[in-house]
Amino acid sequence: GELLQMSSDDLRALVIQQQERFERKLAASSSFESVVVDDAHRAKTVKSVDVCFVFDCTGSMTNLLEGAAAKMCQVKAFISAYLGCNSTVRFAVVAYRDYGYKEPVTVQDFTENGDLVSETLKNLRAHDDLLPGAMCDSCEDVISGIQTAVDLDWSASARVLYLACDFPHHGRRFHDYVAGFTRQGQSYDDYLEDPRQWNDTDEVFVKLADLCINLVCLKLYSHCDKMYRVFEDLNQKYGAAEDMMVLSMTDTPSDFASCVMKSAMQSISQSFVKLGLIKTAPCPSTSSLNLEIEPVDWDMYKSWPEHRVEVMSNILDGVDKPMRWSTYNRRVHLRPQPFAQGAMRYAFPAVDQASLAKIVVKVYKFEGEWWRAVVALQKDACAQAYAHFFAGEFSKRVPDHAVEFVRALRMKIVDGTATCEHLKCSMSEPFIPGKYEKYTNNGSYIAADTEWAQAFSHFTWHFTEGQLMVVDIQGSGSTILTDPQIHSRNPDDDRFGYGNLGTQGMDAFFLQHVCNDICASLQLQPSPMQRPRSDGDVAVDLGYQADGNSIVSADSAKSAVSTKSPHSIFCKVPRNYLCAGPCGTFVRMTGRDFVRAKAEYGGVFCAGCLHEVRDTTCIKKCPMPGCQGEVRHVPLVDLRLELLINFFAILESSRRHGG
């Protein structure tokens, strides 16, 4: 009734409000497009692969060279399809022979032109053009071939060197045949004491490790077995990025292509995982506190030291709204011995004296000014508050897999009774019973069967137009979560903690993430860093171009990645959620019931706590322009009210324009 009595000025103000909201959305859309285009350009460097083939180019390798030439374009197409759009794939070829040849090494440097590489292989001659007086034996100059390949201009994120040979390098280090041994009337090795089998070989493997080149050996016969074992030992000795692979194959074109494509997927994936292992702040490798972990008996809490503590909670109502703070005092029983530990923090048991709620108090393991500073704890609390807000937005849209981050509070002992310096300032949160699981980290680790966790991280990136991403998802039962990290696109953003890896962290996640049914149902904008999704034999190209002319719309993104029911993996069975009351017990309900309870009461409550909050009324100022009254805050009512406001704004606009 009041809306109908509003003046033209008030209604006009509503119209202006709606127009400003539309313009903000338009600006945000433009900003998001800029983010995607920027990522598409960066993907050309991040999603890049250098592949070098080192072939024995003597007469016995004719069939393999011809087969490789025939399959090279297929191999390049496969790797490009595996990476998706905005990727860069370069090939190089090194053909080596032996001592005494007129042309000991032939090189085709890195190029994106697959046809040029195929043509180079076709023109290679597996010949025996020896210089006059040169000896002819079975072993070859393998080390020169690898060394030449290592000295090429490697620049991609993923680097793979394929070695294909049928005989080993010269020397006792690589085979067990004695001097004078012949094979099919030909001397096996005329250079048993070849000096290159020692220092030169080791230096090559040092360079392989330094350049993060993954070595894959294609085994045709057993002659090279000992050499490959030596190579594996050197690869491990000098700290190569990945274990060396040895793949048995024949010299047929199809077998060559199959071995290369399968190993390329594994090697590329492993290389991209390494991109997520980034450090942005010094992190001690060992704990400075060295505390013993002791099991906890919660019934003994009265024997633990009692402290008066100051607790600060932070609340976020929206990404574009300032953080709200509240501070209050409480008394807790805190045991000075931890009962659990993670990679970076110890967990201590505590019990609130008034409510008897079980609490986990967390402190960093490491000594030093940064780790003990209040600002470090504040960054953790800020990340938890953002994650809590995003979880609420995600749950509204995916109620069948609703999740919640527990609220983390900054806690300070203020009565001077702290028996340990490291416990004076800490983070506290409700104790989460049950099995604790790690679903993702802040790099490229993604556990199996965690589509919902991946979709949540992807959602936070989409929701913030690519500005933020919540990662390091962990907790209990895939519903109650804690200890997140947040990546921020802005390099000057200092709100979050040590785990903020910026765009590098976002890239590391997307390089491993393939959109699933939840992503599709949410119509999430795919990232240019992602690989295409495959369902059965269907490989889907997400359609990004670096020029920015083909940004995928929500509808087209959904149709591109969804090939089965969006709800096929949603969980509609009851799950455990944490009571928001003082008891901290589990409440078992479906995700949809969880979302309804959050909307009605602001949280989930067990039967014992619910009667205490059911009659609680939240009062807020009326949102109508010019109205000074107060209303009872009920989220669903507010939503309907906003829709009504939009309707009357449009109606007034139509009247003013004679519609």
C-alpha positions in Angstrom: 0.0 0.0 0.0 2.8 2.4 0.8 4.4 1.7 -2.6 1.3 2.8 -4.4 1.3 6.1 -2.4 4.9 6.9 -3.2 5.5 10.3 -4.9 6.7 10.6 -8.4 10.1 11.8 -7.1 10.5 8.6 -5.0 9.5 6.4 -7.9 11.8 8.4 -10.2 14.6 7.8 -7.7 13.8 4.1 -7.9 14.1 4.2 -11.7 17.5 5.9 -11.4 18.5 3.3 -8.9 17.6 0.5 -11.3 19.4 2.2 -14.2 22.6 2.6 -12.0 22.3 -1.1 -11.1 22.1 -2.0 -14.8 25.1 0.1 -15.7 27.1 -1.5 -12.9 26.2 -4.9 -14.2 27.2 -3.8 -17.7 30.5 -2.5 -16.5 31.1 -5.7 -14.6 30.3 -7.7 -17.7 32.8 -5.6 -19.6 35.4 -6.1 -16.8 34.8 -9.8 -16.9 35.3 -9.9 -20.6 38.6 -8.1 -20.2 39.6 -10.7 -17.6 38.8 -13.6 -19.9 40.6 -12.0 -22.8 43.7 -11.3 -20.6 43.6 -15.0 -19.5 43.3 -16.1 -23.1 46.5 -14.2 -24.0 48.3 -15.5 -21.0 47.2 -19.1 -21.8 49.3 -19.0 -24.9 52.3 -19.0 -22.7 51.0 -21.1 -19.7 49.4 -23.8 -21.9 52.5 -24.3 -24.0 54.3 -27.5 -24.8 57.7 -28.1 -26.4 58.2 -31.6 -27.8 61.5 -32.7 -29.3 62.1 -36.0 -31.0 65.6 -37.4 -30.9 66.0 -40.2 -33.5 68.7 -42.6 -34.4 69.1 -41.9 -38.1 71.1 -44.8 -39.2 69.9 -47.5 -41.7 68.2 -49.7 -39.1 65.7 -46.9 -38.2 64.2 -46.4 -41.7 60.7 -47.8 -40.9 60.3 -45.7 -37.7 61.4 -42.5 -39.4 58.8 -43.0 -42.2 56.1 -43.8 -39.6 56.9 -40.8 -37.5 56.7 -38.6 -40.6 53.3 -40.0 -41.4 51.9 -39.5 -37.9 53.5 -36.2 -36.8 50.6 -34.1 -37.8 48.2 -36.5 -36.0 50.3 -36.3 -32.9 50.3 -32.4 -33.0 46.6 -32.3 -33.5 46.0 -34.7 -30.6 48.2 -32.6 -28.2 46.5 -29.4 -29.3 43.1 -30.9 -28.8 44.1 -32.2 -25.4 45.2 -28.7 -24.3 42.2 -26.8 -26.0 42.2 -23.4 -27.5 44.8 -20.7 -26.7 47.6 -23.3 -26.4 50.9 -23.4 -28.1 52.5 -26.6 -29.3 56.0 -26.6 -30.8 57.9 -29.6 -32.3 61.6 -30.0 -33.0 63.6 -32.9 -34.4 67.2 -34.0 -33.8 68.5 -36.9 -36.0 71.9 -38.3 -34.8 74.2 -40.8 -36.3 77.7 -42.0 -35.1 81.3 -41.0 -35.1 82.8 -40.9 -38.5 79.6 -39.9 -40.4 79.7 -37.0 -42.9 76.6 -35.5 -41.2 76.7 -36.6 -37.6 73.6 -34.5 -36.5 70.6 -33.0 -38.4 68.4 -30.5 -36.6 65.0 -29.0 -37.2 64.6 -26.3 -34.4 61.3 -25.7 -32.6 58.4 -24.7 -34.8 54.6 -24.6 -34.5 54.4 -25.8 -38.2 53.6 -29.5 -38.0 53.8 -29.8 -41.7 57.3 -28.5 -41.7 58.3 -31.1 -39.1 56.7 -33.9 -41.1 58.5 -32.7 -44.2 61.8 -32.7 -42.3 61.3 -36.3 -41.2 60.4 -37.3 -44.8 63.6 -35.8 -46.1 65.8 -37.4 -43.4 67.9 -40.2 -44.8 68.6 -43.1 -42.6 71.9 -43.7 -44.4 75.4 -45.0 -43.8 77.5 -42.2 -45.3 80.8 -42.8 -43.5 83.9 -40.8 -44.0 86.8 -42.6 -45.5 88.5 -44.8 -42.9 85.7 -44.5 -40.3 84.8 -47.6 -38.3 81.3 -49.0 -38.6 79.8 -50.7 -35.5 76.3 -51.2 -34.0 76.5 -48.6 -31.2 75.7 -45.0 -31.9 76.5 -41.5 -30.6 73.3 -41.2 -28.6 74.7 -38.6 -26.1 75.4 -36.1 -28.9 71.8 -36.4 -30.0 70.4 -35.7 -26.5 73.0 -33.0 -25.9 72.0 -31.2 -29.2 68.4 -31.4 -28.2 69.0 -30.0 -24.7 70.8 -27.0 -26.2 67.7 -26.0 -28.3 65.6 -23.0 -27.3 63.2 -24.6 -24.8 60.6 -22.1 -23.6 57.3 -23.8 -23.0 55.7 -24.7 -19.6 55.7 -28.4 -20.4 58.8 -29.9 -22.1 59.1 -33.4 -23.4 62.1 -35.1 -25.1 61.5 -38.4 -26.9 64.5 -40.6 -27.5 64.0 -43.4 -30.1 67.0 -45.6 -30.7 67.7 -49.3 -31.3 71.3 -49.4 -30.0 73.0 -47.8 -27.0 75.7 -45.2 -26.8 79.3 -46.4 -26.9 81.0 -47.7 -23.7 81.0 -50.3 -20.9 78.7 -48.0 -18.9 75.8 -48.7 -21.3 76.2 -52.4 -22.3 77.9 -55.6 -21.2 79.5 -56.7 -24.5 83.3 -57.2 -24.6 85.8 -56.0 -27.1 85.7 -57.9 -30.4 82.0 -59.0 -30.0 80.3 -59.0 -33.3 76.6 -59.1 -34.2 75.5 -60.3 -37.7 79.1 -60.0 -38.9 79.5 -56.4 -37.6 81.5 -55.2 -34.6 79.2 -54.2 -31.7 81.3 -51.4 -30.2 84.6 -50.1 -31.4 84.7 -47.4 -28.7 84.4 -49.3 -25.4 86.4 -46.6 -23.6 84.6 -43.7 -25.1 85.1 -40.8 -22.6 81.7 -39.3 -23.5 80.0 -42.1 -21.5 81.0 -40.4 -18.3 81.2 -36.7 -17.6 79.5 -35.6 -20.8 76.6 -37.9 -20.1 76.2 -36.6 -16.5 76.4 -33.0 -17.7 73.5 -33.7 -20.2 71.3 -35.0 -17.4 72.2 -32.0 -15.2 70.9 -29.8 -18.0 67.8 -31.9 -18.4 67.0 -31.4 -14.8 67.8 -27.7 -14.8 65.5 -27.1 -17.8 62.7 -29.3 -16.4 62.7 -31.5 -19.5 60.8 -34.8 -19.1 62.7 -37.6 -20.8 60.7 -40.4 -22.5 62.5 -43.3 -24.0 60.9 -45.4 -26.8 62.2 -48.9 -26.5 62.4 -50.9 -29.7 64.6 -53.8 -28.7 66.4 -55.0 -25.5 69.9 -53.7 -26.6 69.3 -50.4 -24.8 68.0 -51.8 -21.5 71.2 -51.1 -19.5 71.6 -47.6 -21.0 68.0 -46.8 -20.0 68.7 -48.0 -16.5 71.7 -45.7 -16.3 69.6 -42.9 -17.6 66.9 -43.5 -15.0 69.5 -43.4 -12.2 71.0 -40.2 -13.5 67.5 -38.7 -13.9 66.8 -39.4 -10.3 70.3 -38.4 -9.1 70.2 -34.9 -10.5 66.6 -34.1 -9.4 64.7 -34.2 -12.6 61.1 -32.8 -12.5 59.6 -36.2 -13.3 60.5 -39.8 -13.4 61.8 -41.0 -16.7 59.4 -43.1 -18.8 60.5 -46.1 -20.9 57.8 -47.3 -23.3 58.1 -50.5 -25.3 56.9 -50.2 -28.9 57.4 -51.5 -32.4 58.5 -49.5 -35.4 55.0 -49.3 -36.9 53.5 -45.8 -37.4 50.4 -46.6 -35.3 52.4 -47.9 -32.4 54.7 -44.8 -32.5 51.7 -42.4 -32.5 49.9 -44.3 -29.7 53.0 -44.3 -27.4 53.7 -40.6 -28.0 50.1 -39.5 -27.4 49.6 -41.5 -24.2 52.9 -40.4 -22.7 52.4 -36.8 -23.8 49.1 -36.5 -21.8 50.8 -37.9 -18.7 53.9 -35.7 -19.1 52.0 -32.5 -19.8 49.7 -33.1 -16.9 52.6 -33.6 -14.5 54.3 -30.5 -15.8 51.2 -28.4 -15.3 51.0 -29.8 -11.7 54.4 -28.3 -11.1 53.1 -24.9 -12.0 51.0 -25.0 -8.9 54.0 -25.5 -6.6 54.6 -21.8 -6.2 55.8 -19.9 -3.1 55.1 -16.2 -2.6 56.5 -15.9 0.9 59.3 -17.6 2.9 58.0 -20.7 4.6 60.2 -22.6 7.0 60.6 -26.2 6.0 60.6 -27.5 9.6 58.6 -26.6 12.7 60.2 -24.3 15.2 57.8 -25.3 18.1 58.3 -29.1 17.9 55.3 -29.8 20.1 54.1 -33.3 20.9 50.7 -34.3 19.7 48.5 -35.7 22.5 45.0 -37.3 22.1 42.2 -35.2 23.6 39.7 -36.2 26.2 37.1 -33.5 26.1 35.6 -34.6 29.4 38.8 -33.4 31.2 38.3 -29.8 30.1 37.9 -28.5 33.7 41.5 -29.5 34.4 42.8 -27.3 31.5 44.0 -23.7 32.3 41.2 -21.1 32.3 41.7 -17.8 30.4 39.8 -14.6 29.7 40.0 -14.0 26.0 38.9 -11.3 23.6 37.3 -12.6 20.5 36.9 -10.7 17.3 34.5 -11.9 14.6 34.3 -10.6 11.0 31.2 -10.6 8.9 30.9 -10.1 5.1 27.6 -9.2 3.6 28.8 -8.8 0.0 32.0 -8.7 -2.1 31.6 -5.0 -2.7 30.7 -4.2 1.0 33.2 -3.4 3.8 33.9 -6.1 6.4 32.0 -5.7 9.7 33.6 -6.5 13.0 32.4 -7.3 16.5 34.4 -7.9 19.6 33.4 -9.6 22.8 35.0 -11.3 25.8 34.5 -14.9 26.9 36.2 -17.4 29.3 37.6 -20.6 27.9 39.5 -23.7 29.2 42.5 -24.1 26.8 44.8 -27.1 26.9 48.4 -26.0 26.1 49.2 -29.3 24.3 48.0 -29.7 20.7 45.9 -32.7 19.6 46.4 -32.4 15.9 48.6 -30.6 13.3 48.6 -29.7 9.6 51.3 -28.6 7.3 51.5 -25.1 8.8 49.5 -25.0 12.1 49.0 -26.8 15.4 45.4 -27.4 16.7 44.7 -27.0 20.5 41.5 -28.1 22.2 39.4 -25.6 24.2 36.0 -25.4 25.7 33.8 -22.3 26.2 33.1 -22.0 29.9 29.5 -20.6 29.4 28.1 -22.7 26.6 30.5 -25.8 26.9 31.0 -25.6 23.1 34.1 -27.4 21.9 36.6 -25.1 20.2 39.7 -25.6 18.1 42.4 -23.0 18.7 45.0 -22.8 15.8 48.5 -21.3 15.8 51.2 -21.3 13.3 54.0 -23.8 13.8 56.7 -21.3 12.9 58.5 -18.8 15.0 59.2 -15.3 13.7 57.6 -11.9 13.8 55.4 -12.5 10.7 53.9 -15.7 12.0 53.1 -14.2 15.4 51.8 -10.9 14.1 48.1 -10.1 14.5 48.0 -9.1 10.8 48.7 -12.7 9.8 45.7 -13.9 11.8 43.6 -11.1 10.4 44.4 -12.3 6.9 43.2 -15.8 7.8 40.0 -14.5 9.3 39.4 -12.4 6.2 39.8 -15.4 3.9 37.4 -17.5 6.1 34.8 -14.7 6.0 34.9 -14.4 2.2 34.7 -18.2 1.9 31.7 -18.2 4.3 29.9 -15.7 2.1 30.7 -17.4 -1.2 29.5 -20.8 0.3 26.2 -19.2 1.1 25.8 -17.9 -2.5 26.8 -21.3 -3.9 24.4 -23.1 -1.7 21.5 -21.0 -2.8 22.2 -22.0 -6.4 23.1 -25.6 -5.7 20.9 -26.5 -2.7 21.3 -30.2 -3.3 25.0 -29.9 -2.4 24.9 -27.0 0.0 28.2 -26.3 1.8 29.2 -24.0 4.7 32.5 -22.6 6.0 32.6 -22.4 9.7 33.3 -18.9 11.1 36.8 -18.3 12.2 37.4 -15.9 15.1 40.6 -14.1 16.1 41.3 -14.8 19.8 43.6 -13.0 22.2 44.3 -14.0 25.8 43.9 -10.7 27.7 44.2 -11.7 31.4 48.0 -12.3 31.3 47.6 -16.0 32.1 49.0 -17.4 28.9 51.6 -20.1 29.8 53.0 -20.2 26.2 53.9 -17.2 24.1 52.5 -18.9 20.9 49.0 -19.1 22.5 48.6 -15.4 23.2 47.1 -14.7 19.8 45.4 -17.4 17.8 42.5 -18.3 15.5 39.5 -20.2 16.9 36.6 -22.0 15.3 34.0 -24.7 16.3 35.3 -28.2 16.6 34.3 -30.3 13.6 33.9 -34.0 14.6 34.4 -36.8 12.1 36.9 -37.6 9.5 38.8 -34.6 8.2 39.5 -34.6 4.4 41.5 -32.6 1.9 39.6 -32.0 -1.4 41.9 -29.5 -3.1 44.9 -27.4 -2.2 45.9 -23.9 -3.3 47.9 -25.2 -6.3 46.9 -27.9 -8.7 46.0 -30.8 -6.4 42.4 -32.1 -6.8 41.3 -35.2 -5.0 39.2 -37.8 -6.8 35.4 -37.5 -6.8 35.4 -33.9 -5.8 33.3 -32.3 -8.6 31.4 -30.2 -6.1 34.7 -28.7 -4.6 36.0 -27.9 -8.1 32.7 -26.4 -9.0 32.7 -24.2 -5.9 36.2 -22.8 -6.7 35.1 -22.2 -10.3 31.9 -20.5 -9.0 33.8 -18.1 -6.8 36.0 -17.1 -9.8 32.9 -16.6 -11.9 30.9 -14.8 -9.1 33.7 -12.2 -8.7 34.2 -11.7 -12.5 37.6 -13.4 -12.2 38.9 -11.3 -9.4 39.0 -13.9 -6.5 39.0 -17.7 -6.2 38.5 -19.8 -3.0 40.8 -22.8 -3.0 42.3 -25.3 -0.5 39.0 -26.8 0.2 39.0 -29.1 3.2 36.7 -30.2 6.0 34.3 -33.0 7.1 31.8 -34.8 5.0 32.1 -32.4 2.0 29.6 -30.0 3.7 31.4 -28.4 6.7 34.6 -26.7 5.5 37.4 -24.7 7.0 40.9 -23.3 6.5 40.5 -21.9 2.9 43.0 -19.9 0.9 42.0 -17.2 -1.6 43.8 -16.2 -4.8 43.3 -12.6 -5.8 43.9 -11.3 -9.3 45.1 -7.9 -8.0 48.8 -8.3 -7.1 48.5 -5.4 -4.6 45.6 -7.1 -2.7 47.0 -7.8 0.8 43.7 -8.9 2.4 44.6 -12.6 2.3 47.4 -14.7 3.6 50.4 -16.7 2.6 48.4 -19.0 0.4 47.4 -16.2 -2.0 49.2 -17.2 -5.3 47.4 -14.7 -7.5 46.8 -15.5 -11.1 49.4 -18.2 -10.9 47.3 -20.1 -8.4 44.2 -19.6 -10.5 46.0 -20.9 -13.6 47.2 -23.9 -11.6 43.6 -24.8 -10.6 42.2 -24.3 -14.1 44.9 -26.4 -15.8 43.6 -29.4 -13.8 39.9 -28.5 -13.7 37.5 -29.9 -16.3 34.0 -28.5 -16.1 31.4 -30.9 -14.7 27.7 -31.0 -14.5 27.5 -28.6 -11.5 29.5 -26.1 -13.5 27.2 -26.5 -16.4 24.0 -26.1 -14.3 25.4 -22.9 -12.8 26.3 -21.7 -16.4 29.8 -20.8 -15.3 32.1 -19.0 -17.7 34.9 -21.4 -18.6 38.4 -20.1 -18.2 40.8 -20.1 -21.2 43.2 -22.0 -19.1 41.0 -25.1 -18.9 41.3 -28.2 -21.0 38.2 -29.2 -23.0 35.7 -31.5 -21.4 35.3 -35.0 -22.9 32.2 -37.2 -22.4 32.9 -40.6 -23.9 34.3 -40.0 -27.4 33.1 -36.4 -27.5 35.8 -33.7 -27.1 34.2 -30.3 -26.6 36.0 -27.2 -27.7 35.1 -24.3 -25.4 35.7 -21.8 -28.1 38.1 -19.2 -26.8 40.1 -17.0 -29.1 42.8 -14.6 -28.0 41.3 -11.7 -29.9 38.3 -11.8 -27.5 35.7 -12.0 -30.2 34.3 -15.3 -29.0 33.7 -15.0 -25.3 31.3 -17.8 -24.4 27.9 -16.7 -23.2 26.2 -18.4 -20.2 23.8 -20.3 -22.4 26.4 -21.4 -24.9 28.8 -22.4 -22.2 26.1 -24.6 -20.7 25.2 -26.3 -23.9 28.9 -26.7 -24.7 29.8 -28.6 -21.6 26.6 -30.3 -20.6 26.0 -33.6 -22.3 23.9 -35.2 -19.6 21.5 -34.2 -16.8 23.0 -31.4 -14.8 21.7 -33.0 -11.6 23.1 -36.4 -12.3 25.8 -36.1 -9.7 23.9 -34.0 -7.1 23.5 -35.5 -3.7 19.9 -35.3 -2.4 20.4 -37.5 0.6 20.6 -36.0 4.1 24.1 -34.8 5.1 25.7 -33.5 8.3 25.8 -29.8 9.0 27.1 -28.0 12.1 24.6 -26.6 14.5 25.0 -22.8 14.7 24.0 -22.8 18.4 26.4 -23.2 21.3 26.2 -27.0 21.3 28.2 -27.4 18.0 26.7 -30.8 17.3 25.8 -32.3 13.8 22.4 -31.7 12.4 21.4 -34.1 9.6 19.3 -32.7 6.8 19.2 -32.4 3.0 21.0 -29.5 1.3 17.6 -27.9 0.4 16.5 -28.0 4.1 19.9 -26.4 5.0 19.3 -23.5 2.6 15.7 -23.0 3.9 17.0 -23.0 7.5 19.7 -20.4 6.6 17.1 -18.2 5.0 14.6 -18.4 7.9 16.8 -18.4 10.9 20.3 -17.4 9.6 21.7 -20.8 10.4 21.1 -24.4 11.1 20.0 -25.4 14.6 19.5 -28.7 16.4 16.2 -29.3 18.2 17.6 -28.2 21.5 18.9 -24.9 20.2 16.1 -24.1 17.7 13.5 -23.1 20.4 15.9 -20.4 21.7 16.2 -18.7 18.3 12.8 -19.4 16.7 11.2 -16.2 18.1 14.3 -14.1 17.5 13.4 -11.0 15.4 16.0 -9.2 13.3 15.0 -5.6 12.9 16.4 -3.4 10.1 15.6 -0.1 8.5 12.9 -0.1 5.8 14.7 -0.1 2.3 12.0 2.2 0.8 13.2 5.7 -0.1 11.9 8.3 2.3 10.7 5.7 4.8 12.1 5.9 8.3 10.3 2.8 9.7 11.7 -0.6 10.6 10.8 -4.0 9.3 11.4 -7.6 10.4 14.1 -9.0 8.2 13.1 -12.2 6.4 15.3 -12.9 3.3 12.5 -14.3 1.2 10.3 -11.3 1.9 13.1 -9.0 1.0 13.6 -10.8 -2.3 9.9 -10.4 -3.2 10.0 -6.8 -2.1 12.9 -6.1 -4.5 11.0 -7.7 -7.4 8.0 -5.5 -6.5 10.2 -2.4 -6.5 11.5 -3.3 -10.0 8.0 -3.7 -11.2 6.8 -0.2 -10.0 10.0 1.4 -11.3 9.4 0.0 -14.8 5.7 1.0 -14.5 6.6 4.6 -13.7 9.2 4.7 -16.5 6.5 3.5 -18.9 4.1 6.2 -17.8 6.6 9.0 -18.2 7.4 7.9 -21.7 3.7 7.5 -22.7 3.8 3.7 -22.7 
